Amino acid sequence: MSHAVIPAPARFDAGDGPGFAFRPGAVVAYADTPIAPLVGRFCAQVARRTGLRLAPIQGNRAPDEPSVTIELAAPDEPGGLPAPAGLSPDGGDPAAERYSLLIEAGRIVVRATEPVGVARGLTTLLQLTASAGQAGTGQAGTGQASAGEIRVPAARILDAPRYAWRGLSLDVARTFFTVEEIRRVIDLLELYKLNVLHLHLTDDQAWPLALVRPAAGPEPGAPFYRDEDLRDLAAYAADRFVTIVPEIDTPGHTSELLRLRPDLRSGRNEVEYEFLPGHRRRAVWLDPELPATFELMEQVLTGLAGIFPGPYLHIGADEPRGMPDEVYASYVRRLRRLVRTLGKGPLGWQESARAGLGPDDVIQLWLTGIDLPASASPQVRAQVEAEVALARRDAETVAAASVPVIVSPLAHCYLDVPYAEPPADTVLANTGQAERHARLGLRVYAPKTVADSFGWEPADTLGPGRAAQVAGVEAAIWAETISGFDDLTFLLLPRLAGVAHRAWSLPEASGWAGHRDRLARHGRLWAQDGLTYFRASTVDWT
């Protein structure tokens, strides 16, 4: 029997019987105070998504009537699954996310060793409940349900993540998203058991931070994040077992910073370079030999280290165009030292390998190839081939150093790649699907179907014999073509769910056919959340 859980659990054994019927007032019992907020949020979500109001009750006595019971188990329970691979983004024990879920006619039991495992189990139960529909409402249901109840199938589920680090990189520099909109992204990460929000905070287009701005502050009307906004997001994310990893992208991608801070101009760090034969571009970079550079970077990173409690700061360091190699390497090495003096670990894009790698460096790999559209000119193809060749040398350096790698391969994890298949015919009129389909996504990339994006294996990213180096999986969404939150979610969904599956689930847990069937039932969840998503014609949306 198929189920609706994304990411697919490690083990889902269908049970006998009719399953569990949620009815109004059904009890959700728990004994441990630390999980009270999780139970309350679960009950609120069920009510919002289905209209059924459940009754959370704290106490040790098992209820007499059919109920949900939540238990914190012994440290070695539930067993039977390998420990997650890779880095824990919060520095904790990644095994704490494992859980078991038993669904029978008279009871549901969620067991985990830590509150985070309880949260993952309740997320699975929420997906099963919300996707089942309610009898008597005209929604699709599961099994034979009476009016006013929701029935979830009988099953035994044993589950744990494959990788400890599972995330999304969100570009808030090219398009500004409000605190409330970022909260909605965090809610989406929680729904798919993703535990990292990598905030790409700065780029050429904007420096949306209060940190190191001139005393006069931002220009009137220019949006930016106050320190208290970032603290609010960090706390909101942590409450949902999501760690925010902030990125300040330097030494390149700093045009706006140099505009705001002219004292960072050294006379040699604003240059033109030949992007294509006969086509020159302007590049800027922070000069490590200018005293003001690291005075500023120390101020910025000290501020972020005090706001975000996680163990990592992302230093960016991608695409150092126009910067002499030795100057770039000097900058990256010094920046890593600064991050470590703040008690954090440095994480950088793969180009930072050019500065050398030590055993405690962490790399995020993004570029090993680019599929270009058929319309790409020979000049563009030649330039891209040159950049890819350099990127592959970086990847070889990373593999040879045996350092931990967060994999974000462009072909499968960059969610700004245009969709290839058309939207479903039934929704073309007056929904914006066709218009967004034509407008969104960087056209330098060849379009890909949702199935193509799903069809990869993270352990193969670094090549044969390098699976143990893969420390996590992260999607990335860049905002060059995005004008608002609805555009963002259109590009995220449904593909983010597929990246979440690859990061959490074992390779044998599901192929495309099973994932596609589950996606069809998740459209309802996104609609309940008011999220615009791409209704791909390759999915039979219910």
DOROGU-773067 format. One line per field, with one value per residue (C-alpha): residue in three letters; residue number from 0; x negated, y negated, z. Coordinates in steps of 0.25 Angstrom, whole numbers, plus 5000, padded with zeros to 4 digits. Layout:
# residues N
aa	[ALA; ...]
i	[NUM; ...]
c1	[X; ...]
c2	[Y; ...]
c3	[Z; ...]
# end
This chain:
# residues 542
aa	[MET; SER; HIS; ALA; VAL; ILE; PRO; ALA; PRO; ALA; ARG; PHE; ASP; ALA; GLY; ASP; GLY; PRO; GLY; PHE; ALA; PHE; ARG; PRO; GLY; ALA; VAL; VAL; ALA; TYR; ALA; ASP; THR; PRO; ILE; ALA; PRO; LEU; VAL; GLY; ARG; PHE; CYS; ALA; GLN; VAL; ALA; ARG; ARG; THR; GLY; LEU; ARG; LEU; ALA; PRO; ILE; GLN; GLY; ASN; ARG; ALA; PRO; ASP; GLU; PRO; SER; VAL; THR; ILE; GLU; LEU; ALA; ALA; PRO; ASP; GLU; PRO; GLY; GLY; LEU; PRO; ALA; PRO; ALA; GLY; LEU; SER; PRO; ASP; GLY; GLY; ASP; PRO; ALA; ALA; GLU; ARG; TYR; SER; LEU; LEU; ILE; GLU; ALA; GLY; ARG; ILE; VAL; VAL; ARG; ALA; THR; GLU; PRO; VAL; GLY; VAL; ALA; ARG; GLY; LEU; THR; THR; LEU; LEU; GLN; LEU; THR; ALA; SER; ALA; GLY; GLN; ALA; GLY; THR; GLY; GLN; ALA; GLY; THR; GLY; GLN; ALA; SER; ALA; GLY; GLU; ILE; ARG; VAL; PRO; ALA; ALA; ARG; ILE; LEU; ASP; ALA; PRO; ARG; TYR; ALA; TRP; ARG; GLY; LEU; SER; LEU; ASP; VAL; ALA; ARG; THR; PHE; PHE; THR; VAL; GLU; GLU; ILE; ARG; ARG; VAL; ILE; ASP; LEU; LEU; GLU; LEU; TYR; LYS; LEU; ASN; VAL; LEU; HIS; LEU; HIS; LEU; THR; ASP; ASP; GLN; ALA; TRP; PRO; LEU; ALA; LEU; VAL; ARG; PRO; ALA; ALA; GLY; PRO; GLU; PRO; GLY; ALA; PRO; PHE; TYR; ARG; ASP; GLU; ASP; LEU; ARG; ASP; LEU; ALA; ALA; TYR; ALA; ALA; ASP; ARG; PHE; VAL; THR; ILE; VAL; PRO; GLU; ILE; ASP; THR; PRO; GLY; HIS; THR; SER; GLU; LEU; LEU; ARG; LEU; ARG; PRO; ASP; LEU; ARG; SER; GLY; ARG; ASN; GLU; VAL; GLU; TYR; GLU; PHE; LEU; PRO; GLY; HIS; ARG; ARG; ARG; ALA; VAL; TRP; LEU; ASP; PRO; GLU; LEU; PRO; ALA; THR; PHE; GLU; LEU; MET; GLU; GLN; VAL; LEU; THR; GLY; LEU; ALA; GLY; ILE; PHE; PRO; GLY; PRO; TYR; LEU; HIS; ILE; GLY; ALA; ASP; GLU; PRO; ARG; GLY; MET; PRO; ASP; GLU; VAL; TYR; ALA; SER; TYR; VAL; ARG; ARG; LEU; ARG; ARG; LEU; VAL; ARG; THR; LEU; GLY; LYS; GLY; PRO; LEU; GLY; TRP; GLN; GLU; SER; ALA; ARG; ALA; GLY; LEU; GLY; PRO; ASP; ASP; VAL; ILE; GLN; LEU; TRP; LEU; THR; GLY; ILE; ASP; LEU; PRO; ALA; SER; ALA; SER; PRO; GLN; VAL; ARG; ALA; GLN; VAL; GLU; ALA; GLU; VAL; ALA; LEU; ALA; ARG; ARG; ASP; ALA; GLU; THR; VAL; ALA; ALA; ALA; SER; VAL; PRO; VAL; ILE; VAL; SER; PRO; LEU; ALA; HIS; CYS; TYR; LEU; ASP; VAL; PRO; TYR; ALA; GLU; PRO; PRO; ALA; ASP; THR; VAL; LEU; ALA; ASN; THR; GLY; GLN; ALA; GLU; ARG; HIS; ALA; ARG; LEU; GLY; LEU; ARG; VAL; TYR; ALA; PRO; LYS; THR; VAL; ALA; ASP; SER; PHE; GLY; TRP; GLU; PRO; ALA; ASP; THR; LEU; GLY; PRO; GLY; ARG; ALA; ALA; GLN; VAL; ALA; GLY; VAL; GLU; ALA; ALA; ILE; TRP; ALA; GLU; THR; ILE; SER; GLY; PHE; ASP; ASP; LEU; THR; PHE; LEU; LEU; LEU; PRO; ARG; LEU; ALA; GLY; VAL; ALA; HIS; ARG; ALA; TRP; SER; LEU; PRO; GLU; ALA; SER; GLY; TRP; ALA; GLY; HIS; ARG; ASP; ARG; LEU; ALA; ARG; HIS; GLY; ARG; LEU; TRP; ALA; GLN; ASP; GLY; LEU; THR; TYR; PHE; ARG; ALA; SER; THR; VAL; ASP; TRP; THR]
i	[0; 1; 2; 3; 4; 5; 6; 7; 8; 9; 10; 11; 12; 13; 14; 15; 16; 17; 18; 19; 20; 21; 22; 23; 24; 25; 26; 27; 28; 29; 30; 31; 32; 33; 34; 35; 36; 37; 38; 39; 40; 41; 42; 43; 44; 45; 46; 47; 48; 49; 50; 51; 52; 53; 54; 55; 56; 57; 58; 59; 60; 61; 62; 63; 64; 65; 66; 67; 68; 69; 70; 71; 72; 73; 74; 75; 76; 77; 78; 79; 80; 81; 82; 83; 84; 85; 86; 87; 88; 89; 90; 91; 92; 93; 94; 95; 96; 97; 98; 99; 100; 101; 102; 103; 104; 105; 106; 107; 108; 109; 110; 111; 112; 113; 114; 115; 116; 117; 118; 119; 120; 121; 122; 123; 124; 125; 126; 127; 128; 129; 130; 131; 132; 133; 134; 135; 136; 137; 138; 139; 140; 141; 142; 143; 144; 145; 146; 147; 148; 149; 150; 151; 152; 153; 154; 155; 156; 157; 158; 159; 160; 161; 162; 163; 164; 165; 166; 167; 168; 169; 170; 171; 172; 173; 174; 175; 176; 177; 178; 179; 180; 181; 182; 183; 184; 185; 186; 187; 188; 189; 190; 191; 192; 193; 194; 195; 196; 197; 198; 199; 200; 201; 202; 203; 204; 205; 206; 207; 208; 209; 210; 211; 212; 213; 214; 215; 216; 217; 218; 219; 220; 221; 222; 223; 224; 225; 226; 227; 228; 229; 230; 231; 232; 233; 234; 235; 236; 237; 238; 239; 240; 241; 242; 243; 244; 245; 246; 247; 248; 249; 250; 251; 252; 253; 254; 255; 256; 257; 258; 259; 260; 261; 262; 263; 264; 265; 266; 267; 268; 269; 270; 271; 272; 273; 274; 275; 276; 277; 278; 279; 280; 281; 282; 283; 284; 285; 286; 287; 288; 289; 290; 291; 292; 293; 294; 295; 296; 297; 298; 299; 300; 301; 302; 303; 304; 305; 306; 307; 308; 309; 310; 311; 312; 313; 314; 315; 316; 317; 318; 319; 320; 321; 322; 323; 324; 325; 326; 327; 328; 329; 330; 331; 332; 333; 334; 335; 336; 337; 338; 339; 340; 341; 342; 343; 344; 345; 346; 347; 348; 349; 350; 351; 352; 353; 354; 355; 356; 357; 358; 359; 360; 361; 362; 363; 364; 365; 366; 367; 368; 369; 370; 371; 372; 373; 374; 375; 376; 377; 378; 379; 380; 381; 382; 383; 384; 385; 386; 387; 388; 389; 390; 391; 392; 393; 394; 395; 396; 397; 398; 399; 400; 401; 402; 403; 404; 405; 406; 407; 408; 409; 410; 411; 412; 413; 414; 415; 416; 417; 418; 419; 420; 421; 422; 423; 424; 425; 426; 427; 428; 429; 430; 431; 432; 433; 434; 435; 436; 437; 438; 439; 440; 441; 442; 443; 444; 445; 446; 447; 448; 449; 450; 451; 452; 453; 454; 455; 456; 457; 458; 459; 460; 461; 462; 463; 464; 465; 466; 467; 468; 469; 470; 471; 472; 473; 474; 475; 476; 477; 478; 479; 480; 481; 482; 483; 484; 485; 486; 487; 488; 489; 490; 491; 492; 493; 494; 495; 496; 497; 498; 499; 500; 501; 502; 503; 504; 505; 506; 507; 508; 509; 510; 511; 512; 513; 514; 515; 516; 517; 518; 519; 520; 521; 522; 523; 524; 525; 526; 527; 528; 529; 530; 531; 532; 533; 534; 535; 536; 537; 538; 539; 540; 541]
c1	[5000; 4995; 4994; 4993; 4980; 4969; 4957; 4961; 4958; 4947; 4957; 4972; 4979; 4993; 5002; 5015; 5028; 5035; 5025; 5027; 5039; 5037; 5050; 5053; 5047; 5037; 5027; 5012; 5005; 4991; 4983; 4971; 4972; 4961; 4970; 4982; 4980; 4978; 4991; 4998; 4993; 4997; 5011; 5012; 5007; 5017; 5028; 5024; 5022; 5034; 5044; 5043; 5039; 5031; 5029; 5015; 5013; 5001; 5000; 4994; 5007; 5011; 5025; 5036; 5041; 5034; 5023; 5009; 4998; 4985; 4973; 4958; 4951; 4938; 4925; 4923; 4938; 4943; 4932; 4929; 4924; 4910; 4906; 4908; 4895; 4888; 4889; 4899; 4903; 4905; 4894; 4903; 4905; 4911; 4917; 4927; 4936; 4939; 4953; 4964; 4978; 4989; 5003; 5013; 5029; 5029; 5016; 5004; 4991; 4980; 4966; 4953; 4941; 4941; 4951; 4946; 4949; 4963; 4964; 4960; 4970; 4981; 4978; 4980; 4993; 4998; 4995; 5002; 5014; 5015; 5013; 5024; 5035; 5048; 5060; 5072; 5065; 5063; 5048; 5041; 5040; 5032; 5040; 5054; 5057; 5069; 5074; 5066; 5054; 5040; 5035; 5020; 5015; 5010; 4995; 4981; 4971; 4957; 4949; 4936; 4929; 4919; 4911; 4910; 4909; 4921; 4924; 4928; 4919; 4928; 4924; 4929; 4920; 4925; 4939; 4943; 4952; 4959; 4957; 4971; 4968; 4955; 4963; 4972; 4960; 4956; 4969; 4968; 4954; 4960; 4971; 4960; 4951; 4940; 4932; 4923; 4927; 4914; 4917; 4909; 4910; 4901; 4898; 4894; 4909; 4911; 4905; 4919; 4912; 4911; 4897; 4886; 4895; 4892; 4897; 4908; 4914; 4920; 4926; 4941; 4949; 4938; 4942; 4932; 4931; 4929; 4921; 4934; 4940; 4929; 4930; 4945; 4943; 4932; 4941; 4953; 4944; 4938; 4952; 4955; 4941; 4935; 4922; 4919; 4905; 4903; 4894; 4887; 4882; 4868; 4858; 4865; 4880; 4878; 4882; 4892; 4883; 4873; 4883; 4888; 4873; 4864; 4853; 4852; 4847; 4832; 4830; 4828; 4840; 4850; 4846; 4851; 4849; 4852; 4864; 4865; 4856; 4859; 4869; 4863; 4870; 4867; 4863; 4860; 4854; 4849; 4835; 4828; 4816; 4825; 4826; 4841; 4845; 4843; 4847; 4860; 4861; 4858; 4869; 4879; 4875; 4874; 4888; 4894; 4887; 4894; 4908; 4907; 4904; 4901; 4886; 4884; 4882; 4882; 4871; 4876; 4864; 4870; 4866; 4854; 4854; 4843; 4836; 4822; 4820; 4810; 4818; 4831; 4824; 4818; 4832; 4839; 4828; 4829; 4844; 4844; 4835; 4844; 4857; 4849; 4845; 4860; 4862; 4869; 4866; 4864; 4872; 4869; 4873; 4864; 4855; 4849; 4842; 4832; 4827; 4823; 4831; 4829; 4836; 4846; 4850; 4864; 4867; 4880; 4880; 4889; 4882; 4877; 4885; 4895; 4906; 4907; 4920; 4919; 4919; 4906; 4896; 4882; 4876; 4884; 4881; 4866; 4867; 4875; 4866; 4854; 4861; 4866; 4852; 4847; 4858; 4855; 4841; 4846; 4855; 4843; 4835; 4847; 4848; 4833; 4833; 4844; 4851; 4866; 4874; 4889; 4893; 4902; 4900; 4906; 4913; 4922; 4921; 4922; 4936; 4935; 4933; 4946; 4956; 4956; 4970; 4983; 4992; 5005; 5015; 5026; 5020; 5015; 5026; 5025; 5015; 5002; 4996; 4993; 4987; 4978; 4974; 4969; 4963; 4956; 4943; 4929; 4929; 4914; 4918; 4925; 4939; 4941; 4953; 4957; 4953; 4939; 4937; 4941; 4932; 4919; 4911; 4904; 4893; 4888; 4886; 4871; 4868; 4865; 4860; 4864; 4877; 4872; 4868; 4883; 4886; 4900; 4909; 4914; 4923; 4921; 4931; 4925; 4934; 4930; 4943; 4952; 4960; 4968; 4971; 4981; 4970; 4961; 4970; 4974; 4959; 4957; 4969; 4970; 4955; 4951; 4959; 4950; 4937; 4942; 4945; 4931; 4925; 4933; 4937; 4929; 4927; 4936; 4947; 4954; 4952; 4958; 4972; 4974; 4969; 4978; 4990; 4987; 4985; 4999; 5005; 4996; 5002; 5013; 5004; 4997; 5011; 5015; 5003; 5006; 4994; 4993; 4986; 4983; 4994; 4986; 4993; 4985; 4992; 5006; 5010; 5022]
c2	[5000; 4986; 4975; 4960; 4958; 4949; 4952; 4967; 4974; 4984; 4994; 4994; 5007; 5007; 5013; 5020; 5015; 5001; 4992; 4981; 4972; 4958; 4952; 4939; 4938; 4950; 4950; 4947; 4952; 4949; 4950; 4941; 4926; 4923; 4928; 4920; 4909; 4920; 4926; 4913; 4909; 4923; 4921; 4907; 4912; 4923; 4914; 4904; 4914; 4923; 4916; 4927; 4922; 4931; 4931; 4931; 4937; 4938; 4950; 4964; 4972; 4977; 4972; 4983; 4978; 4978; 4968; 4964; 4966; 4959; 4965; 4962; 4975; 4981; 4975; 4988; 4988; 4988; 4997; 5004; 4993; 4988; 4974; 4962; 4959; 4945; 4932; 4928; 4914; 4911; 4919; 4929; 4944; 4946; 4960; 4952; 4950; 4965; 4969; 4980; 4979; 4990; 4988; 4998; 4998; 4993; 4985; 4978; 4978; 4968; 4972; 4965; 4962; 4947; 4936; 4934; 4949; 4947; 4935; 4943; 4954; 4944; 4938; 4951; 4953; 4939; 4942; 4955; 4948; 4936; 4943; 4953; 4943; 4944; 4952; 4944; 4932; 4936; 4938; 4951; 4961; 4973; 4986; 4986; 4974; 4969; 4955; 4945; 4954; 4956; 4970; 4972; 4986; 4996; 4997; 4999; 4988; 4988; 4975; 4968; 4958; 4963; 4950; 4941; 4928; 4925; 4911; 4900; 4888; 4876; 4863; 4851; 4841; 4841; 4841; 4837; 4846; 4841; 4847; 4853; 4859; 4865; 4871; 4878; 4884; 4889; 4895; 4902; 4908; 4913; 4920; 4928; 4931; 4921; 4915; 4904; 4891; 4885; 4870; 4864; 4850; 4841; 4840; 4830; 4825; 4822; 4822; 4823; 4823; 4812; 4817; 4807; 4798; 4783; 4776; 4769; 4783; 4789; 4781; 4777; 4789; 4799; 4811; 4818; 4827; 4822; 4830; 4833; 4838; 4848; 4852; 4854; 4863; 4871; 4874; 4877; 4887; 4893; 4896; 4904; 4911; 4903; 4897; 4884; 4883; 4869; 4866; 4853; 4855; 4849; 4845; 4845; 4841; 4828; 4817; 4812; 4812; 4804; 4794; 4793; 4793; 4785; 4787; 4801; 4797; 4800; 4795; 4809; 4816; 4811; 4816; 4820; 4834; 4841; 4850; 4854; 4850; 4836; 4835; 4828; 4828; 4821; 4828; 4824; 4831; 4828; 4825; 4833; 4823; 4811; 4810; 4806; 4819; 4828; 4817; 4818; 4833; 4835; 4826; 4833; 4847; 4844; 4838; 4850; 4860; 4853; 4854; 4868; 4879; 4890; 4895; 4890; 4877; 4878; 4869; 4870; 4869; 4873; 4867; 4858; 4852; 4842; 4845; 4850; 4864; 4861; 4850; 4858; 4869; 4860; 4854; 4867; 4872; 4860; 4860; 4875; 4871; 4860; 4869; 4879; 4868; 4866; 4880; 4884; 4893; 4888; 4893; 4888; 4891; 4900; 4889; 4887; 4900; 4891; 4886; 4900; 4909; 4914; 4925; 4916; 4908; 4911; 4909; 4907; 4913; 4907; 4908; 4920; 4917; 4908; 4913; 4901; 4898; 4901; 4886; 4884; 4877; 4884; 4872; 4875; 4890; 4887; 4879; 4888; 4900; 4892; 4889; 4903; 4909; 4900; 4904; 4919; 4916; 4910; 4922; 4931; 4923; 4925; 4940; 4942; 4934; 4943; 4932; 4932; 4927; 4922; 4926; 4916; 4920; 4910; 4920; 4925; 4916; 4902; 4899; 4887; 4896; 4894; 4905; 4913; 4919; 4910; 4907; 4916; 4913; 4911; 4900; 4891; 4881; 4869; 4876; 4870; 4884; 4881; 4867; 4872; 4884; 4875; 4864; 4871; 4878; 4874; 4877; 4879; 4893; 4904; 4906; 4919; 4927; 4930; 4944; 4941; 4932; 4944; 4954; 4954; 4960; 4951; 4962; 4961; 4946; 4947; 4959; 4974; 4977; 4963; 4966; 4964; 4950; 4946; 4939; 4933; 4929; 4915; 4909; 4894; 4884; 4871; 4860; 4853; 4856; 4855; 4843; 4847; 4859; 4866; 4866; 4872; 4884; 4887; 4890; 4897; 4906; 4918; 4919; 4916; 4928; 4937; 4931; 4934; 4948; 4950; 4944; 4952; 4965; 4977; 4980; 4992; 4984; 4979; 4977; 4966; 4973; 4974; 4960; 4955; 4961; 4955; 4942; 4942; 4943; 4932; 4921; 4921; 4917; 4906; 4901; 4901; 4892; 4883; 4886; 4884; 4897; 4902; 4912; 4920; 4927; 4940; 4941; 4945; 4935; 4939]
c3	[5000; 4997; 5007; 5006; 5015; 5009; 5011; 5010; 5024; 5025; 5028; 5026; 5029; 5026; 5037; 5037; 5040; 5037; 5043; 5054; 5053; 5058; 5063; 5070; 5084; 5082; 5093; 5090; 5103; 5107; 5121; 5118; 5120; 5109; 5098; 5102; 5092; 5081; 5084; 5085; 5071; 5065; 5070; 5065; 5051; 5051; 5054; 5044; 5033; 5035; 5045; 5055; 5069; 5078; 5093; 5098; 5112; 5121; 5130; 5132; 5131; 5117; 5113; 5112; 5099; 5085; 5086; 5082; 5092; 5091; 5099; 5101; 5100; 5105; 5098; 5090; 5085; 5074; 5069; 5056; 5047; 5044; 5050; 5041; 5033; 5032; 5041; 5051; 5048; 5062; 5068; 5075; 5073; 5059; 5064; 5073; 5061; 5060; 5064; 5063; 5060; 5062; 5056; 5060; 5061; 5076; 5078; 5072; 5079; 5075; 5082; 5081; 5090; 5089; 5086; 5072; 5069; 5075; 5065; 5053; 5057; 5059; 5045; 5039; 5046; 5042; 5027; 5028; 5035; 5026; 5013; 5017; 5016; 5024; 5022; 5019; 5013; 4999; 5001; 4998; 5009; 5013; 5016; 5021; 5030; 5036; 5035; 5043; 5045; 5038; 5037; 5035; 5031; 5040; 5040; 5047; 5044; 5048; 5043; 5044; 5034; 5025; 5026; 5038; 5030; 5021; 5017; 5008; 5004; 5002; 4994; 5002; 4996; 4981; 4986; 5000; 5008; 5020; 5034; 5033; 5019; 5024; 5035; 5025; 5018; 5032; 5033; 5020; 5024; 5037; 5029; 5021; 5032; 5027; 5038; 5032; 5027; 5020; 5018; 5007; 5013; 5004; 4989; 4979; 4978; 4993; 5007; 5015; 5029; 5039; 5042; 5037; 5030; 5030; 5043; 5034; 5032; 5020; 5009; 5011; 5007; 5006; 5013; 5023; 5035; 5048; 5058; 5066; 5053; 5051; 5066; 5064; 5052; 5059; 5071; 5062; 5054; 5067; 5072; 5060; 5060; 5049; 5050; 5042; 5036; 5032; 5020; 5017; 5003; 5001; 4995; 4982; 4981; 4989; 4979; 4989; 5001; 4994; 4990; 5004; 5010; 5000; 5010; 5005; 4992; 4991; 4976; 4971; 4975; 4965; 4951; 4938; 4933; 4920; 4922; 4907; 4896; 4893; 4905; 4918; 4932; 4945; 4957; 4971; 4983; 4997; 4998; 5009; 5010; 5013; 5028; 5027; 5021; 5033; 5043; 5036; 5034; 5049; 5053; 5043; 5047; 5062; 5061; 5054; 5063; 5075; 5067; 5062; 5072; 5062; 5061; 5047; 5039; 5024; 5018; 5003; 4995; 4982; 4968; 4971; 4957; 4954; 4967; 4967; 4971; 4982; 4988; 4988; 4995; 5006; 5008; 5010; 5020; 5028; 5028; 5033; 5044; 5048; 5048; 5057; 5067; 5069; 5073; 5060; 5049; 5035; 5023; 5009; 4994; 4987; 4981; 4995; 4993; 4985; 4998; 5003; 5012; 5027; 5033; 5040; 5028; 5022; 5007; 5000; 4986; 4975; 4961; 4954; 4941; 4934; 4924; 4915; 4907; 4892; 4889; 4896; 4887; 4884; 4892; 4904; 4903; 4902; 4915; 4923; 4919; 4924; 4937; 4939; 4936; 4948; 4957; 4954; 4958; 4971; 4973; 4971; 4982; 4991; 4989; 4991; 5004; 5010; 5017; 5020; 5008; 5007; 4993; 4985; 4971; 4961; 4953; 4964; 4976; 4969; 4969; 4960; 4948; 4939; 4939; 4926; 4926; 4924; 4935; 4936; 4925; 4936; 4943; 4931; 4931; 4941; 4951; 4947; 4945; 4930; 4932; 4944; 4936; 4925; 4934; 4945; 4946; 4940; 4925; 4925; 4930; 4921; 4927; 4935; 4938; 4953; 4950; 4945; 4957; 4966; 4959; 4966; 4977; 4987; 4990; 4976; 4975; 4979; 4970; 4973; 4987; 4993; 4999; 5013; 5010; 5007; 5020; 5016; 5005; 5002; 4992; 4987; 4982; 4975; 4973; 4960; 4954; 4966; 4969; 4982; 4991; 4981; 4971; 4982; 4986; 4971; 4969; 4982; 4980; 4977; 4975; 4990; 4995; 4985; 4991; 5005; 5001; 4996; 5008; 5018; 5011; 5008; 4993; 4993; 5000; 4987; 4972; 4964; 4962; 4977; 4980; 4969; 4975; 4988; 4982; 4977; 4991; 4996; 4987; 4997; 5008; 5000; 4997; 5012; 5015; 5004; 4996; 4981; 4974; 4961; 4956; 4947; 4936; 4940; 4953; 4955; 4965; 4974]
# end
